[in-house]
Amino acid sequence: MNSSLNAARRRWELDEARTDVVDVLVVGLGATGAGAALDAASRGLSVAAVDAHDLAFGTSRWSSKLIHGGLRYLASGQVGVAWESAVERDALLRFTAPHLVAAHPYLLPLTPDVARGQAATLMAGYRLGDALRAAAGTPRRLLPGPSRLAAGRALTLAPSLRADGLRGALLSWDGRVVDDARLVVALARTAAAHGARILTRCRALALTRDGARVRDELTGDEFDIRARAVINATGVWAGELTPSVALRPSRGTHLVLRPGALGALRAGLHVPIPGERARFALVLPQADGRVYAGLTDEPLGGPIPDVPEAPESDVTFLLEVVGTALDRPLSRADVAGAFAGLRPLVGTADAVDAPASPDGRTADLSRRHAVLRSPDGVVTVVGGKLTTYRRMAEDAVDAACPHARPSRTARLPLVGAGPVRPGTPGRLARRYGSEAWAVRDLMRADPALAEPVALGITRAELVWAVRHEGALDAGDLLDRRTRIGLVPEDRAAALPAAEAALAYS
Ligand SMILES: Cc1cc2nc3c(=O)[nH]c(=O)nc-3n(C[C@H](O)[C@H](O)[C@H](O)COP(=O)(O)OP(=O)(O)OC[C@H]3O[C@@H](n4cnc5c(N)ncnc54)[C@H](O)[C@@H]3O)c2cc1C
């Protein structure tokens, strides 16, 4: 079946979903829900999957984009979580999304704040992480091992580091996805290629063991989708549909720094947080030239917003911490934008082994996922992380459909994972993989579509997103199919091009 998602397909599949009974209804189309739709559809089950907004509307687009090997979980004794992360990273790097996920280098600068003993412990940790890599079967060619660099070499990779007192740096490697929202789009399209009905702008109002009451957010129509099993994959919002699921959301903020704010940065940075022994701020250079700096971890009380805001206190904190490692402090003028996401941390002892820490710090809560069956028979899958979406999806489908055949997704390539044609520009190859030629063909057929909109993104990519990636409005195009919208002035400048692209549906 075709993997293309667009307004016309949504219309006809919505009509079918009103009358058919499907094997599985998945609610929520972040990485977990899109992964569950793919897992179920590729086992031969009939699937409908709904999201109240858009693909990747929730936490999945606000991550640091790391495909972690799980080193930090080892440090806190969570060996099972660490192993699962290393195995899932291997699957993404080698089999399922080699076009979207690649190794990225990180430097931990050995500043006077990092004692020699601490540096030795950190290096031992990196070596342990490298052993996990090897045990998971990931070749060094795809993920190099750690090493110690002299100060001069560290400064060539990160010229903005403060040279004064720099003893060198620890170099480590981990996986990174080019864009978390693109991973979700690839999952949803691959699920669609296996026959799943992917229905955005459809809000589940109430769940039962045999389906959901759903509202089409474009028309206001309410109807039922009937299903033999229901999976709630609504992340941080899961408790709104299944009240027995208790979560302790935690806000994580990233800054978007202007290209060049940290010079010609060729590696990410782990910047020690003053006063904390094993916690680091992250500096993450992006392929589009922007640099993200994160990451806070603050418990969030009260109602859960659709789009969380990054408070000024988080911005100031991050500027200060990152500035400690640089030769010139960062200022508010270096910040082009900021974004925040809510971690759906599982916080009840009865749900999973995630006891609340005595001081209530969410940073100490387990990143393990939970699959919970509520009294009404709905299966909720929550917690975990982007890296382990596939395992979460498999566990959820196993629980919801115990008689289904085994999961196939560990080796199932996502759309775009095939060979890239020679001569394909690197930027397109990293975002579209084997489909890059088709995006290029759009530009060749109509040179006006080769015009750049922002960050090197062309009008053709917007048209491609409308025709094949399920973008229904300008927000989908600017905020999720591309990330132009992370910087408000870039978004405003690109809005007319996005609106024009919608006419190509
Ligand atoms: C700041 C931050 C940084 C992170 N960095 C990393 C990282 O680098 N690497 C990593 O592996 N993990 C990371 N994580 C964790 C990871 O991002 C999340 O665990 C993961 O994205 C959660 O995905 P999800 O699909 O479960 O939830 P979501 O992505 O939130 O998806 C839930 C979906 O449900 C939909 N929904 C809600 N209510 C309804 C309803 N009633 N009807 C229909 N749909 C509904 C929402 O619109 C949303 O699209 C990070 C998390 C945060 C917050």
The ligand as an SDF file (V2000), in Angstrom:
LIG
                    3D

 53 58  0  0  0  0  0  0  0  0999 V2000
   12.7760   18.1520   26.9490 C   0  0  0  0  0  0  0  0  0  0  0  0
   12.8170   16.7010   26.6140 C   0  0  0  0  0  0  0  0  0  0  0  0
   13.9370   16.1570   26.0010 C   0  0  0  0  0  0  0  0  0  0  0  0
   13.9630   14.8050   25.6760 C   0  0  0  0  0  0  0  0  0  0  0  0
   15.0490   14.3150   25.0160 N   0  0  0  0  0  0  0  0  0  0  0  0
   15.0870   13.0260   24.6630 C   0  0  0  0  0  0  0  0  0  0  0  0
   16.1740   12.5370   23.9140 C   0  0  0  0  0  0  0  0  0  0  0  0
   17.0820   13.2730   23.5370 O   0  0  0  0  0  0  0  0  0  0  0  0
   16.1700   11.2310   23.5750 N   0  0  0  0  0  0  0  0  0  0  0  0
   15.1590   10.3860   23.9350 C   0  0  0  0  0  0  0  0  0  0  0  0
   15.2510    9.2190   23.6310 O   0  0  0  0  0  0  0  0  0  0  0  0
   14.0750   10.8300   24.6160 N   0  0  0  0  0  0  0  0  0  0  0  0
   14.0200   12.1400   24.9780 C   0  0  0  0  0  0  0  0  0  0  0  0
   12.9320   12.6290   25.6440 N   0  0  0  0  0  0  0  0  0  0  0  0
   11.7990   11.7430   25.9210 C   0  0  0  0  0  0  0  0  0  0  0  0
   10.8900   11.6090   24.6880 C   0  0  0  0  0  0  0  0  0  0  0  0
   10.8210   12.8080   23.9690 O   0  0  0  0  0  0  0  0  0  0  0  0
    9.4900   11.1840   25.0980 C   0  0  0  0  0  0  0  0  0  0  0  0
    9.5510   10.1250   26.0060 O   0  0  0  0  0  0  0  0  0  0  0  0
    8.6700   10.7420   23.8870 C   0  0  0  0  0  0  0  0  0  0  0  0
    8.7560   11.6730   22.8350 O   0  0  0  0  0  0  0  0  0  0  0  0
    7.2180   10.5490   24.2570 C   0  0  0  0  0  0  0  0  0  0  0  0
    6.5170   10.1830   23.0950 O   0  0  0  0  0  0  0  0  0  0  0  0
    5.0080    9.7550   23.1480 P   0  0  0  0  0  0  0  0  0  0  0  0
    4.6210    9.3460   21.7810 O   0  0  0  0  0  0  0  0  0  0  0  0
    4.8240    8.7610   24.2450 O   0  0  0  0  0  0  0  0  0  0  0  0
    4.2230   11.0740   23.5890 O   0  0  0  0  0  0  0  0  0  0  0  0
    3.8990   12.3780   22.7100 P   0  0  0  0  0  0  0  0  0  0  0  0
    4.9430   12.6480   21.7130 O   0  0  0  0  0  0  0  0  0  0  0  0
    3.5830   13.4620   23.6800 O   0  0  0  0  0  0  0  0  0  0  0  0
    2.5910   11.9880   21.9060 O   0  0  0  0  0  0  0  0  0  0  0  0
    1.3060   11.9980   22.4820 C   0  0  0  0  0  0  0  0  0  0  0  0
    0.3190   12.4140   21.4080 C   0  0  0  0  0  0  0  0  0  0  0  0
   -0.9980   12.2030   21.9230 O   0  0  0  0  0  0  0  0  0  0  0  0
   -1.8360   13.1980   21.3700 C   0  0  0  0  0  0  0  0  0  0  0  0
   -3.0530   13.2930   22.2020 N   0  0  0  0  0  0  0  0  0  0  0  0
   -3.1710   13.7510   23.4580 C   0  0  0  0  0  0  0  0  0  0  0  0
   -4.4480   13.6530   23.8820 N   0  0  0  0  0  0  0  0  0  0  0  0
   -5.1500   13.1020   22.8600 C   0  0  0  0  0  0  0  0  0  0  0  0
   -6.5240   12.7430   22.6780 C   0  0  0  0  0  0  0  0  0  0  0  0
   -7.4350   12.9380   23.6280 N   0  0  0  0  0  0  0  0  0  0  0  0
   -6.9080   12.2090   21.4990 N   0  0  0  0  0  0  0  0  0  0  0  0
   -6.0040   11.9980   20.5020 C   0  0  0  0  0  0  0  0  0  0  0  0
   -4.6930   12.3350   20.6260 N   0  0  0  0  0  0  0  0  0  0  0  0
   -4.2750   12.8730   21.7870 C   0  0  0  0  0  0  0  0  0  0  0  0
   -0.9740   14.4540   21.3860 C   0  0  0  0  0  0  0  0  0  0  0  0
   -1.4360   15.4230   20.4420 O   0  0  0  0  0  0  0  0  0  0  0  0
    0.3990   13.8910   21.0330 C   0  0  0  0  0  0  0  0  0  0  0  0
    0.6900   14.0110   19.6450 O   0  0  0  0  0  0  0  0  0  0  0  0
   12.8710   13.9800   25.9860 C   0  0  0  0  0  0  0  0  0  0  0  0
   11.7350   14.5260   26.6030 C   0  0  0  0  0  0  0  0  0  0  0  0
   11.7120   15.8760   26.8960 C   0  0  0  0  0  0  0  0  0  0  0  0
   10.4830   16.4630   27.5270 C   0  0  0  0  0  0  0  0  0  0  0  0
  1  2  1  0
  2  3  1  0
  2 52  2  0
  3  4  2  0
  4  5  1  0
  4 50  1  0
  5  6  2  0
  6  7  1  0
  6 13  1  0
  7  8  2  0
  7  9  1  0
  9 10  1  0
 10 11  2  0
 10 12  1  0
 12 13  2  0
 13 14  1  0
 14 15  1  0
 14 50  1  0
 15 16  1  0
 16 17  1  0
 16 18  1  0
 18 19  1  0
 18 20  1  0
 20 21  1  0
 20 22  1  0
 22 23  1  0
 23 24  1  0
 24 25  2  0
 24 26  1  0
 24 27  1  0
 27 28  1  0
 28 29  2  0
 28 30  1  0
 28 31  1  0
 31 32  1  0
 32 33  1  0
 33 34  1  0
 33 48  1  0
 34 35  1  0
 35 36  1  0
 35 46  1  0
 36 37  1  0
 36 45  1  0
 37 38  2  0
 38 39  1  0
 39 40  1  0
 39 45  2  0
 40 41  1  0
 40 42  2  0
 42 43  1  0
 43 44  2  0
 44 45  1  0
 46 47  1  0
 46 48  1  0
 48 49  1  0
 50 51  2  0
 51 52  1  0
 52 53  1  0
M  END
$$$$
